[in-house]
Amino acid sequence: MRHFVYALIIMLACSCSASLMHRQADAFLRNMPAGLQDRQADAIELAIAGDNSALESVRRSRNAAPEISPNVDTCMLTPSLRLYSPKGTEDRQLPLLIYLHGGGWTFGSLNSCARFCNAMAASGSVRVLAVDYRLAPEHPYPAGLDDCCAALQYATDHAAQLSIDLARISIGGDSSGGNLAISTALRSPGAVHSLLLFYPVTKAFADGSDSWSSFGCGYGLDSRIMEQFNRAYTLHAEPTDTLISPGLCSDATIAALPPTLLVAAERDILRDQGREFAAKAPQTITRVELPYTVHLFITVPGQDAAFNQAVSLALEFLYIKNLQE
């Protein structure tokens, strides 16, 4: 019954804001700098060949200091872990969301996902632990995944000191961060309460889907840069490894994941692989496709209606799953 009610809430919320999402997504695409993704793809290709200078420039451009809400405290627990906490909750055990930024495993940082982490903590109902995992191509698979699993272990080991409810540790991420969230849960059975995914990569290769061909150029994530992302991450591994491409896992393996919310963008090359992934375990995965949206609404400003809807869906999902315990 709760699953039905949650699905109804989602349907009504998305239908009410579809027109605004459409206008904002179109404006977002018009405002994207011409040739940006080709330049970024070139930077990744050069880095794979050993010249990191252009890629480092891309990384710096996506690493602006974040704005933090007045009711949120932040703390660097380690050089790679930043904790967001609602103010005044030091003596309260709260659920924890471990959040893994996107950026194709090659760029992104604690700062690039800060807007979302701050918004979640500002709700007053959850702490958020952002992870600055190692990046490819300097550190290809499994380095980034190892760092994410280490962050989960850190949270587990320090739950009491951080006022974290050990039974309610969730993991989330956008795009490549969503991929890492799934794989962290696969490598840590029983340790994760729920998964929160935004347009995740579930196949680290060109999947040949309708969405890959329809939205492969000009929709926020071009196929050329995605192919460079995949190449950088899998330099010393097979893209078909199920910890790299969890969409290739069996139905039974995906069904054994913790309860999952997958929020997708309608006009996104990753749309169809996410649909296929969710269809393997409909009792485990609740999938929401935000109409007309394009990739990047979690981390890059411009699609505010989609961002706000994603935050609302995430908070509602975590609240309902916590009630079910």
C-alpha positions in Angstrom: 0.0 0.0 0.0 2.8 2.4 0.9 4.5 1.7 -2.5 1.2 2.6 -4.3 0.8 5.8 -2.3 4.4 6.8 -3.0 3.9 6.1 -6.8 0.7 8.3 -6.8 2.6 11.1 -5.0 5.3 10.9 -7.7 2.8 10.9 -10.6 0.9 14.0 -9.4 4.1 16.0 -8.5 5.7 15.3 -11.9 2.6 16.1 -13.9 2.1 19.5 -12.2 5.6 20.7 -13.0 6.2 19.2 -16.4 5.7 22.4 -18.3 8.2 24.3 -16.2 10.7 21.5 -16.4 10.4 21.6 -20.2 11.0 25.3 -20.4 13.9 25.2 -18.0 15.6 22.2 -19.8 15.3 23.9 -23.2 16.8 27.1 -21.8 19.6 25.1 -20.1 20.5 23.5 -23.4 20.5 26.9 -25.2 22.8 28.3 -22.6 25.4 25.5 -22.8 28.7 26.8 -24.3 29.2 25.6 -27.8 31.7 22.9 -28.1 32.1 22.4 -24.3 31.6 18.7 -24.3 34.0 18.1 -27.2 36.6 20.1 -25.4 36.1 18.1 -22.3 36.2 14.8 -24.3 39.5 16.0 -25.8 40.9 16.7 -22.3 40.0 13.2 -21.2 41.6 11.7 -24.3 44.8 13.7 -23.7 44.9 12.6 -20.1 44.6 8.9 -21.1 47.6 9.6 -23.3 49.5 11.1 -20.3 48.9 14.8 -20.6 46.6 15.9 -17.6 46.8 19.7 -18.0 43.6 20.2 -19.9 41.7 17.8 -17.6 43.0 19.5 -14.5 41.6 22.8 -16.0 38.2 21.1 -16.4 38.3 19.9 -12.8 39.1 23.3 -11.5 36.2 24.8 -13.4 33.8 22.5 -11.6 35.2 23.0 -8.2 33.8 26.3 -7.0 33.2 26.8 -3.3 29.6 26.0 -2.3 27.0 28.1 -0.6 25.9 26.5 2.7 22.5 27.1 4.2 22.5 28.8 7.6 20.9 25.8 9.3 23.6 23.4 8.0 27.0 22.7 9.6 29.8 21.1 7.5 32.9 19.3 8.8 35.8 17.8 7.0 36.2 14.4 8.7 39.1 13.5 6.5 40.7 15.1 3.5 38.2 13.2 1.3 35.0 13.1 3.5 32.8 16.1 4.2 29.8 15.7 6.6 26.7 17.9 6.3 24.6 18.1 9.4 21.4 20.0 10.3 22.3 22.5 13.1 21.2 21.6 16.5 21.1 17.8 16.0 24.4 16.9 17.6 22.6 14.8 20.2 20.2 13.1 17.8 20.8 10.0 15.9 19.9 10.7 12.2 19.9 8.6 9.1 23.0 9.1 6.9 23.1 9.5 3.1 26.6 8.8 1.7 26.7 10.8 -1.6 29.0 10.1 -4.6 29.3 12.9 -7.1 29.0 12.5 -10.9 31.5 13.6 -13.5 32.2 10.5 -15.5 34.6 9.1 -13.0 37.1 11.7 -14.3 36.0 15.1 -12.8 33.7 16.3 -10.1 34.5 16.9 -6.4 33.1 17.5 -3.0 32.1 20.9 -4.2 30.4 19.9 -7.4 27.7 17.9 -5.5 27.5 20.4 -2.6 24.2 22.0 -3.7 22.4 18.7 -3.4 24.1 17.6 -0.2 23.3 20.9 1.4 19.6 20.8 0.4 19.2 17.3 1.8 20.8 18.3 5.2 18.9 21.5 5.3 15.7 19.4 5.6 16.7 18.6 9.1 16.1 14.9 8.7 19.3 13.4 7.4 23.1 13.8 7.6 25.0 13.6 4.3 28.5 12.4 3.9 30.1 13.5 0.5 33.0 11.5 -0.8 35.9 12.8 -2.8 37.0 9.5 -4.4 40.0 9.1 -6.7 39.5 10.0 -10.4 40.3 8.3 -13.7 42.3 8.0 -15.8 45.1 8.5 -13.2 43.1 6.1 -10.9 40.9 3.8 -13.0 38.7 1.1 -11.7 38.7 -0.1 -9.0 40.3 2.8 -7.2 37.2 5.0 -7.1 35.0 2.1 -6.0 37.5 1.2 -3.3 37.3 4.7 -1.9 33.5 4.6 -1.8 33.5 1.3 0.0 36.0 2.7 2.4 33.7 5.7 3.1 30.9 3.3 3.9 33.2 1.4 6.3 34.3 4.7 7.9 30.6 5.7 8.5 29.9 2.3 10.0 32.9 2.4 12.2 32.2 6.0 13.5 28.4 5.8 13.7 28.3 6.6 17.4 30.7 9.6 17.2 28.8 11.1 14.2 25.3 10.5 15.7 24.4 8.3 12.8 21.7 5.6 12.9 23.8 2.6 11.9 20.7 0.8 10.6 19.8 3.6 8.2 22.9 4.3 6.1 21.9 4.9 2.5 24.1 5.6 -0.5 23.3 7.8 -3.4 24.9 9.4 -6.5 24.3 11.0 -9.9 25.5 9.6 -13.2 28.9 7.9 -12.6 28.3 8.5 -8.9 25.1 6.5 -9.2 27.1 3.7 -10.8 29.5 3.7 -7.8 26.6 3.7 -5.4 25.1 0.6 -6.9 28.5 -1.2 -7.0 29.3 -0.2 -3.4 26.0 -1.8 -2.3 26.8 -4.9 -4.4 30.2 -5.2 -2.7 28.7 -4.6 0.8 25.7 -6.8 1.1 23.5 -6.0 4.2 25.4 -2.8 5.0 23.2 -0.4 3.0 19.7 0.6 4.0 18.6 2.1 0.6 19.9 3.4 -2.7 19.2 6.9 -4.1 20.2 7.1 -7.8 20.0 10.0 -10.3 20.4 9.0 -14.0 23.0 6.4 -13.1 25.4 4.7 -15.5 24.5 1.1 -15.5 26.4 0.0 -18.6 29.9 1.5 -19.1 29.8 1.2 -22.8 27.8 2.4 -25.8 24.6 0.5 -25.2 23.0 0.9 -28.7 19.7 1.9 -27.2 17.1 4.3 -28.7 18.0 6.9 -26.1 21.7 6.6 -26.8 21.1 7.4 -30.5 18.3 10.0 -30.0 20.0 12.0 -27.3 23.7 11.4 -28.1 24.4 15.0 -29.1 23.0 18.3 -27.7 21.2 17.0 -24.6 23.6 17.6 -21.7 25.6 14.4 -22.1 27.0 13.6 -25.5 27.8 10.1 -26.6 31.4 11.1 -27.5 32.3 12.3 -24.0 30.4 9.3 -22.4 32.6 7.0 -24.4 35.7 8.8 -23.1 34.4 8.6 -19.6 33.9 4.8 -20.0 37.3 4.4 -21.6 39.1 6.3 -18.8 37.4 4.4 -16.0 38.0 0.9 -17.6 41.6 1.3 -18.7 42.7 -1.9 -17.0 39.4 -3.7 -16.7 36.6 -5.2 -18.8 33.5 -2.9 -19.2 31.3 -5.9 -18.9 32.5 -6.6 -15.3 29.2 -6.4 -13.3 30.8 -4.1 -10.7 31.5 -1.7 -13.6 28.3 -2.3 -15.5 25.8 -3.4 -12.9 23.1 -3.4 -15.5 24.5 -6.7 -16.6 23.8 -8.3 -13.3 21.2 -11.0 -13.1 17.6 -10.2 -12.2 18.1 -12.0 -8.9 21.2 -10.0 -8.0 19.5 -6.7 -8.7 16.4 -7.7 -6.8 18.7 -8.4 -3.8 19.8 -4.8 -3.7 18.3 -2.6 -0.9 15.2 -0.5 -1.7 16.1 1.9 -4.5 14.8 5.1 -5.9 16.0 5.9 -9.4 15.2 9.4 -10.8 15.8 9.6 -14.5 16.0 12.4 -17.1 13.7 11.9 -20.1 16.0 13.3 -22.7 19.2 11.5 -21.7 21.4 8.9 -23.4 21.4 6.9 -20.2 17.6 6.8 -20.0 17.1 3.4 -21.6 19.8 1.6 -19.7 18.2 2.9 -16.5 14.8 1.7 -17.6 16.2 -1.8 -18.3 18.0 -1.9 -14.9 14.8 -0.9 -13.0 12.7 -3.4 -15.0 14.8 -6.2 -13.7 13.6 -5.7 -10.1 10.3 -3.7 -10.0 9.7 -4.6 -6.4 13.1 -3.3 -5.4 13.5 -0.2 -7.6 11.1 2.7 -7.9 11.9 4.6 -11.1 10.7 8.1 -11.8 11.4 9.8 -15.1 11.2 13.6 -14.9 9.5 14.8 -18.1 11.5 16.8 -20.7 14.6 17.0 -18.4 18.2 16.5 -19.5 21.3 15.2 -17.8 23.1 17.3 -15.1 20.1 18.7 -13.2 21.5 17.5 -9.9 24.9 19.2 -10.2 24.7 22.1 -12.7 22.2 25.0 -12.1 19.6 25.8 -14.6 16.9 23.1 -14.2 15.7 24.2 -10.8 12.3 22.6 -11.0 13.9 19.2 -11.7 16.4 19.8 -8.9 13.8 20.7 -6.4 11.6 17.8 -7.5 14.6 15.4 -7.1 15.3 16.7 -3.6 11.6 16.3 -2.6 11.4 12.8 -4.1 14.6 11.8 -2.3 13.5 13.1 1.1 10.1 11.4 0.7 11.7 8.1 -0.3 14.1 8.1 2.6 11.3 9.1 5.0 9.0 6.3 3.9 11.7 3.7 3.9 12.7 4.8 7.5 9.1 4.4 8.6 9.0 0.9 7.3 11.7 -0.3 9.6 
